[in-house]
Amino acid sequence: MSVDTSAPAQKIVVKNPVVDLDGDEMTRIIWQRIKDKLILPYLDIDIKYYDLGMENRDKTDDKVTLEAAEAIKKYKVGIKCATITPDAARVKEFGLKQKWKSPNGTIRNALNGTVFREPIFIDNVPRLIPAWKKPIIIARHAFGDQYKSTDFEVDGPGRYEVTFTPEGASAPSMRKTVFDFAGPGVGLGMFNTRESITAFAHACFKMALDRKLPLYLGTKSTVISTYDAYWDKIFMQLYESEYRTEFERAGIWYEHRLVDDMVAQLVKMEGGLVLALGNMLGDIISDLVAQGCGSLALMSSVLVAKGSRPGEFVYESEAAHGTVTRHFRQHQQGKPTSTNPIASIYAWTRGLIHRAQLDGTPELEKFAQNLEAACIQAVISGVMTKDLAISIHGSNAPADSYVTTDEYIAEVSRRLAKLQTVN
C-alpha cells in the first residue's frame, strides 16, 4: 500500500486552543498515532494537554481530571481519549490508592453537560436496522434518576415513606406514602433538579439547531405523571420562550412523545432527528442505536454544556467506547492489532468542527470534514479494520479482508492529503 507522506504546503492556523485529554491502553496508543499522522501535519494548533491515563489520575489524586474540566470551560473545546473507570480488579492491577470515579462522569458533572451520541453511517457496513439512513442523535441526560438513586431491601412488613423537609420554617414538611409492604421487597427513591433539566433542554435545542434536525423529548408522563411531566413542562416553556422562532426559521420542530411510541417509530423511520431522553433510557437506547447501525466503534459522542455567558456553549468530544484492553495486551506483546480508530478520529474532527464554528474559521471546519470523508472512503474502498470486516463478511472474515490499525490510518492519511489538495 503506497502512502503519501508529503506535508501540506501551509498549515491551517487554529485561532484558539483545544484541550487534549489523553487516555488509557490501546486507545492511548491510537490517540498519539492520530495526532502524529492526521492532525499535527495539517494544523498549527495550541494543544493544552492533560494526561488522564490511570497512572497519572492516581498520582494526582484525580485532580488532573478536574483541572482538565476547568480548562475545557476556559477554552470551550475539549477532545478526549477513552479512559479506564477502575473496578476492584483494576485497583489491584495498577496499585491504585482508591477506586477512582469515571473521568467522563466527573467532567460531565463539572460542566453540567449533556452527552449526544450519533452513529457513523458507512454504506458498505450492514445495519441491523436497514431503514436508518439519516442522522440519529441520542441526547442522554446523564444526571440523577436511577444512577443517583437510593435503593434498599426490606426483610418484612412495613411502610415505605418519603419525606421532604424545606429549609427554614416557611413551609411544612411533605410526607408521601409509597407502599405498604406485606412482606420482603425492594424500594427505590430518585431525583432530578430544575437547573439540571433546564441545562439539558438548552443543550438539546442547541444541538437540533446546529444540525438542523427536529428535536423530540421521550418520557412516560402518562404513568409518571409528576416526575416525567416536569421535563415536558420545562422543555415546552423554553421552546415557546426562546427557541420556537429559530426552529421555524430552520424548518425544524420540537415535539414531546411518549417514549414507547417514540421507540416504536424510531425503528421504522429513516432517522433524521435528535431524541432527548432521561438517564437510564438514554443509556439503553444509545446502545440500541449503536448496535442497530452496525458497531459500537462507529459512534461519535459530544458533550455540550452552557458556558458562563448568555448564548455561549462548551463542547467536549470523545470516542463512545472503551480502551480496548484485549488489543492492548497484544500490543504489549509486540503483535500488530486491527483496532478500529474511527470513533477516536471523530473525537478530533467533531471537536475541531466546534472550534472552527466558535472561531469563524471555515478552512478548519472543511479540514475536519475532509478527515471524516477520508475515514469513510477508506472503508468503502475495502480498507478497514477487522471488526468492520466481520460485520461485512461474518465471523470467518478472511485475513486479506482487513488491515492493521497503522495500515488503516496510513490509508486515511493518503486520502486526506488528496482531499486537502483538491479542496
C-alpha positions as CSV (number, residue, x, y, z in Angstrom):
1,M,0.0,0.0,0.0
2,S,1.5,3.3,-1.1
3,V,1.3,6.2,1.4
4,D,1.6,9.9,0.5
5,T,3.6,11.3,3.4
6,S,4.0,14.8,1.9
7,A,3.1,17.5,4.3
8,P,0.8,20.4,3.2
9,A,2.5,23.5,1.9
10,Q,0.9,25.6,4.6
11,K,-0.7,24.6,7.9
12,I,-4.1,25.8,8.9
13,V,-3.8,28.2,11.8
14,V,-6.2,27.4,14.6
15,K,-7.1,30.7,16.3
16,N,-7.7,29.3,19.8
17,P,-6.5,26.3,21.8
18,V,-8.2,23.0,22.2
19,V,-7.9,20.8,25.4
20,D,-6.4,17.3,24.7
21,L,-7.4,14.7,27.3
22,D,-5.2,11.7,26.9
23,G,-6.4,8.2,27.9
24,D,-5.5,4.6,28.5
25,E,-4.3,1.4,26.9
26,M,-4.9,0.8,23.2
27,T,-6.8,3.9,22.6
28,R,-3.9,5.9,24.1
29,I,-1.6,4.3,21.5
30,I,-4.0,5.1,18.7
31,W,-4.6,8.7,20.1
32,Q,-0.9,9.5,19.5
33,R,-0.9,8.0,16.0
34,I,-3.9,10.1,15.1
35,K,-2.2,13.3,16.3
36,D,1.1,12.4,14.6
37,K,-0.3,11.3,11.2
38,L,-3.6,13.1,10.8
39,I,-3.7,16.3,12.9
40,L,-0.4,17.9,13.5
41,P,0.9,17.7,9.9
42,Y,-2.1,19.9,8.9
43,L,-2.8,22.2,11.8
44,D,-0.8,25.0,13.6
45,I,-2.7,24.4,16.8
46,D,-2.1,25.2,20.5
47,I,-3.0,22.0,22.4
48,K,-3.5,22.2,26.1
49,Y,-2.5,18.7,27.2
50,Y,-3.9,16.8,30.2
51,D,-2.8,13.2,30.9
52,L,-5.9,11.3,32.1
53,G,-4.2,8.0,32.0
54,M,-4.9,5.8,35.0
55,E,-1.4,6.2,36.5
56,N,-1.5,10.0,36.4
57,R,-5.0,10.2,37.7
58,D,-3.9,8.1,40.7
59,K,-0.7,10.2,41.1
60,T,-2.6,13.4,41.2
61,D,-5.5,12.1,43.4
62,D,-7.6,12.6,40.3
63,K,-7.1,16.4,40.5
64,V,-5.9,16.3,36.8
65,T,-9.5,15.4,35.7
66,L,-10.9,18.4,37.5
67,E,-8.1,20.6,36.1
68,A,-9.0,19.3,32.6
69,A,-12.6,20.2,33.1
70,E,-11.7,23.7,34.1
71,A,-9.5,24.0,31.0
72,I,-12.5,23.0,28.8
73,K,-14.6,25.7,30.5
74,K,-11.9,28.2,29.7
75,Y,-11.1,27.2,26.1
76,K,-14.6,26.0,25.2
77,V,-13.4,22.8,23.3
78,G,-12.1,19.5,24.8
79,I,-11.1,16.4,22.8
80,K,-11.0,13.2,25.0
81,C,-9.4,9.8,24.5
82,A,-11.1,6.8,26.1
83,T,-10.2,6.2,29.7
84,I,-10.4,3.4,32.3
85,T,-13.0,3.5,35.1
86,P,-11.4,1.2,37.6
87,D,-13.2,-1.7,39.3
88,A,-11.7,-3.8,42.1
89,A,-9.5,-5.7,39.6
90,R,-8.1,-2.6,38.1
91,V,-7.3,-1.1,41.5
92,K,-5.2,-4.2,42.2
93,E,-3.6,-4.2,38.7
94,F,-2.5,-0.6,38.9
95,G,-1.9,-0.5,42.7
96,L,-4.3,2.5,42.9
97,K,-4.9,4.5,46.1
98,Q,-8.6,4.0,45.7
99,K,-11.3,3.2,43.1
100,W,-11.4,6.5,41.3
101,K,-14.7,7.7,39.7
102,S,-15.3,7.7,36.0
103,P,-13.5,10.6,34.3
104,N,-16.4,11.0,31.9
105,G,-18.8,11.4,34.9
106,T,-16.5,13.8,36.7
107,I,-16.2,16.0,33.6
108,R,-19.9,15.8,32.8
109,N,-20.8,16.9,36.3
110,A,-18.2,19.7,36.4
111,L,-19.6,21.1,33.1
112,N,-23.2,20.2,33.8
113,G,-23.3,18.9,30.2
114,T,-25.4,16.7,28.0
115,V,-24.0,13.7,26.0
116,F,-25.1,13.4,22.4
117,R,-24.3,10.1,20.7
118,E,-24.6,9.7,16.9
119,P,-23.8,6.6,14.7
120,I,-21.4,7.0,11.9
121,F,-23.0,5.6,8.7
122,I,-20.8,3.8,6.1
123,D,-22.7,2.5,3.1
124,N,-21.0,-0.9,2.9
125,V,-21.2,-1.7,6.7
126,P,-24.5,-3.5,7.2
127,R,-27.0,-2.0,9.5
128,L,-29.2,-4.3,11.7
129,I,-31.9,-1.7,11.2
130,P,-31.5,-1.1,7.4
131,A,-34.2,1.7,7.3
132,W,-31.9,4.1,9.1
133,K,-30.3,6.4,6.6
134,K,-30.2,9.8,8.2
135,P,-28.5,11.1,11.4
136,I,-29.9,9.7,14.7
137,I,-28.6,11.7,17.7
138,I,-29.4,10.4,21.1
139,A,-29.3,13.0,23.9
140,R,-28.8,11.4,27.3
141,H,-29.4,13.4,30.4
142,A,-26.7,11.7,32.4
143,F,-27.5,13.2,35.8
144,G,-29.8,12.0,38.7
145,D,-32.6,9.5,38.1
146,Q,-31.8,5.8,38.6
147,Y,-28.0,6.4,38.5
148,K,-28.0,8.7,41.5
149,S,-30.9,7.0,43.3
150,T,-31.1,5.5,46.8
151,D,-32.3,1.9,46.8
152,F,-32.8,-0.6,49.6
153,E,-34.1,-4.1,50.5
154,V,-36.7,-4.7,53.2
155,D,-37.0,-8.0,55.1
156,G,-40.6,-7.9,56.1
157,P,-43.8,-5.9,56.5
158,G,-43.7,-2.2,56.9
159,R,-44.5,1.2,55.4
160,Y,-42.2,2.9,52.8
161,E,-42.5,6.7,53.0
162,V,-40.6,9.6,51.5
163,T,-40.3,13.0,53.2
164,F,-39.2,16.4,52.1
165,T,-38.2,19.0,54.7
166,P,-37.8,22.5,53.3
167,E,-35.0,24.7,54.5
168,G,-36.3,27.2,57.1
169,A,-39.7,27.3,58.6
170,S,-41.7,28.9,55.8
171,A,-43.3,25.7,54.6
172,P,-44.4,22.4,56.3
173,S,-42.6,19.2,55.6
174,M,-44.0,16.9,52.9
175,R,-44.6,13.2,53.5
176,K,-45.8,10.7,51.0
177,T,-46.6,7.0,51.5
178,V,-45.0,5.0,48.7
179,F,-46.1,1.5,49.6
180,D,-47.2,-0.7,52.5
181,F,-45.2,-3.9,52.3
182,A,-46.8,-7.1,53.4
183,G,-43.5,-9.0,53.2
184,P,-40.0,-8.7,51.8
185,G,-39.3,-6.4,48.8
186,V,-37.2,-3.6,47.5
187,G,-37.5,0.2,47.3
188,L,-36.1,3.0,45.2
189,G,-36.0,6.8,45.6
190,M,-34.6,9.1,42.9
191,F,-34.5,12.8,42.0
192,N,-33.6,15.5,39.5
193,T,-33.4,19.3,39.5
194,R,-34.9,22.1,37.5
195,E,-31.4,23.6,37.0
196,S,-30.0,20.3,35.5
197,I,-33.1,19.6,33.3
198,T,-33.1,23.2,32.0
199,A,-29.4,22.9,31.1
200,F,-30.2,19.6,29.4
201,A,-33.0,21.2,27.4
202,H,-30.9,24.2,26.3
203,A,-28.2,21.8,25.1
204,C,-30.8,19.7,23.1
205,F,-32.3,22.8,21.5
206,K,-28.8,24.0,20.6
207,M,-27.8,20.6,19.0
208,A,-31.0,20.5,17.0
209,L,-30.4,23.9,15.6
210,D,-26.7,23.2,14.9
211,R,-27.6,20.0,12.9
212,K,-30.9,21.4,11.6
213,L,-32.8,18.4,12.8
214,P,-36.1,18.2,14.7
215,L,-36.0,17.6,18.4
216,Y,-38.1,15.0,20.3
217,L,-38.4,14.5,24.0
218,G,-39.3,11.0,25.1
219,T,-40.9,10.5,28.5
220,K,-43.6,8.3,30.2
221,S,-45.6,11.2,31.5
222,T,-48.9,9.4,31.3
223,V,-47.7,7.0,34.0
224,I,-45.0,9.0,35.9
225,S,-47.4,12.0,35.9
226,T,-45.4,14.4,38.0
227,Y,-41.8,13.4,37.6
228,D,-41.8,13.0,33.8
229,A,-44.3,15.7,33.1
230,Y,-41.9,18.1,34.8
231,W,-39.4,17.5,32.0
232,D,-42.1,18.1,29.4
233,K,-43.1,21.4,31.0
234,I,-39.6,22.7,31.1
235,F,-38.8,21.8,27.5
236,M,-42.1,23.4,26.3
237,Q,-41.6,26.6,28.3
238,L,-38.1,27.0,26.8
239,Y,-39.2,26.2,23.3
240,E,-42.0,28.8,23.4
241,S,-39.9,31.5,25.1
242,E,-36.5,31.1,23.4
243,Y,-36.4,28.7,20.5
244,R,-39.6,28.4,18.5
245,T,-38.7,31.3,16.2
246,E,-35.3,29.9,15.4
247,F,-36.7,26.4,14.9
248,E,-39.3,27.6,12.4
249,R,-36.7,29.7,10.6
250,A,-34.6,26.5,10.3
251,G,-37.6,24.4,9.1
252,I,-37.5,22.1,12.1
253,W,-39.7,21.5,15.1
254,Y,-39.9,20.3,18.7
255,E,-42.3,17.6,19.9
256,H,-42.9,15.6,23.1
257,R,-43.7,11.9,22.5
258,L,-44.4,9.0,24.9
259,V,-41.2,7.1,24.9
260,D,-42.7,3.7,24.0
261,D,-44.4,5.2,21.0
262,M,-41.2,7.1,20.1
263,V,-39.0,3.9,20.1
264,A,-41.6,2.0,18.1
265,Q,-41.5,4.8,15.5
266,L,-37.7,5.1,15.6
267,V,-37.1,1.5,14.4
268,K,-39.3,2.2,11.4
269,M,-38.2,5.7,10.3
270,E,-35.2,6.8,8.2
271,G,-33.7,8.8,11.1
272,G,-33.1,12.5,10.9
273,L,-33.8,13.6,14.5
274,V,-32.4,14.5,17.9
275,L,-34.0,12.4,20.6
276,A,-33.8,13.7,24.2
277,L,-34.1,11.0,26.9
278,G,-33.5,10.7,30.7
279,N,-30.6,8.9,32.3
280,M,-31.5,5.2,32.0
281,L,-33.5,5.4,28.8
282,G,-30.7,7.4,27.2
283,D,-28.1,4.8,28.3
284,I,-30.1,1.9,26.8
285,I,-31.4,3.5,23.6
286,S,-28.0,5.0,22.7
287,D,-26.6,1.4,22.8
288,L,-29.6,0.2,20.8
289,V,-28.9,2.8,18.1
290,A,-25.2,2.0,18.0
291,Q,-25.7,-1.7,17.5
292,G,-28.6,-1.1,15.1
293,C,-26.1,0.8,12.9
294,G,-23.5,-2.0,12.9
295,S,-20.9,-1.3,15.5
296,L,-20.1,0.4,18.8
297,A,-16.9,1.5,17.1
298,L,-18.9,3.6,14.7
299,M,-20.4,6.0,17.3
300,S,-19.4,9.6,17.9
301,S,-20.0,11.3,21.2
302,V,-20.2,15.0,22.1
303,L,-20.9,16.6,25.4
304,V,-22.5,20.1,25.2
305,A,-22.8,22.4,28.2
306,K,-23.9,26.0,28.7
307,G,-21.0,28.4,29.1
308,S,-20.6,31.2,31.6
309,R,-22.0,33.9,29.3
310,P,-25.5,34.0,27.7
311,G,-25.6,32.1,24.4
312,E,-22.2,30.5,25.0
313,F,-21.7,26.8,24.8
314,V,-18.8,24.5,25.7
315,Y,-18.0,21.2,23.9
316,E,-16.2,18.0,24.7
317,S,-15.9,15.2,22.1
318,E,-14.8,11.7,22.7
319,A,-14.9,8.1,21.4
320,A,-18.0,6.3,22.7
321,H,-16.2,3.1,23.5
322,G,-13.7,1.7,26.0
323,T,-9.9,1.4,26.0
324,V,-9.8,-2.0,24.0
325,T,-7.8,-3.9,26.7
326,R,-7.6,-7.1,24.7
327,H,-5.8,-5.4,21.8
328,F,-3.6,-3.6,24.2
329,R,-2.4,-6.9,25.6
330,Q,-1.5,-7.9,22.1
331,H,0.3,-4.6,21.5
332,Q,2.3,-5.2,24.7
333,Q,3.5,-8.5,23.2
334,G,4.7,-6.7,20.1
335,K,1.8,-8.1,18.0
336,P,0.1,-5.8,15.4
337,T,-3.5,-5.1,16.1
338,S,-6.5,-4.3,13.9
339,T,-8.3,-1.9,16.3
340,N,-10.8,0.4,14.8
341,P,-9.7,4.1,15.2
342,I,-12.7,5.8,13.6
343,A,-14.5,6.9,16.7
344,S,-11.2,8.3,18.1
345,I,-10.6,10.2,14.9
346,Y,-14.2,11.5,15.0
347,A,-13.5,12.8,18.6
348,W,-10.9,15.0,17.0
349,T,-13.0,16.0,14.0
350,R,-16.1,16.9,16.0
351,G,-14.0,18.9,18.5
352,L,-12.3,20.7,15.6
353,I,-15.6,21.5,13.9
354,H,-16.8,23.1,17.1
355,R,-13.6,25.1,17.4
356,A,-14.0,26.2,13.8
357,Q,-17.6,27.3,14.3
358,L,-16.7,29.2,17.5
359,D,-13.8,30.9,15.8
360,G,-15.4,31.5,12.4
361,T,-12.7,29.5,10.5
362,P,-14.3,27.6,7.7
363,E,-11.0,26.2,6.5
364,L,-10.6,24.3,9.7
365,E,-14.2,23.0,9.5
366,K,-13.5,21.8,6.0
367,F,-10.3,20.1,7.1
368,A,-12.3,18.2,9.7
369,Q,-15.0,17.2,7.2
370,N,-12.3,16.0,4.8
371,L,-10.8,13.8,7.5
372,E,-14.2,12.3,8.2
373,A,-14.7,11.7,4.5
374,A,-11.2,10.1,4.3
375,C,-12.2,7.6,7.0
376,I,-15.4,6.7,5.2
377,Q,-13.8,6.5,1.8
378,A,-11.2,4.1,3.1
379,V,-13.8,1.7,4.4
380,I,-15.9,1.9,1.2
381,S,-12.9,1.1,-0.9
382,G,-12.3,-2.0,1.2
383,V,-9.6,-0.8,3.6
384,M,-10.9,-1.5,7.0
385,T,-10.2,-3.0,10.4
386,K,-11.2,-6.5,11.5
387,D,-14.4,-5.5,13.3
388,L,-15.9,-4.0,10.2
389,A,-14.7,-6.9,8.0
390,I,-16.6,-9.2,10.3
391,S,-19.7,-7.1,10.0
392,I,-19.5,-7.4,6.3
393,H,-18.1,-10.9,5.8
394,G,-19.1,-12.7,9.0
395,S,-17.1,-14.1,11.9
396,N,-14.8,-16.0,9.5
397,A,-13.7,-12.9,7.6
398,P,-10.6,-13.8,5.5
399,A,-7.3,-12.3,6.6
400,D,-7.0,-10.3,3.4
401,S,-10.3,-8.5,4.1
402,Y,-8.9,-6.3,6.8
403,V,-5.7,-4.3,7.7
404,T,-3.9,-3.3,10.8
405,T,-4.7,-0.1,12.6
406,D,-1.5,1.5,11.3
407,E,-2.3,0.5,7.8
408,Y,-5.8,1.9,8.1
409,I,-4.5,5.2,9.4
410,A,-2.0,5.3,6.6
411,E,-4.8,4.9,4.0
412,V,-6.8,7.6,5.7
413,S,-3.7,9.9,5.7
414,R,-3.2,9.3,1.9
415,R,-6.8,10.1,1.2
416,L,-6.8,13.1,3.5
417,A,-3.8,14.5,1.7
418,K,-5.6,14.2,-1.6
419,L,-8.8,15.8,-0.3
420,Q,-6.9,18.7,1.1
421,T,-5.1,19.2,-2.2
422,V,-8.4,19.2,-4.1
423,N,-10.2,21.4,-1.7
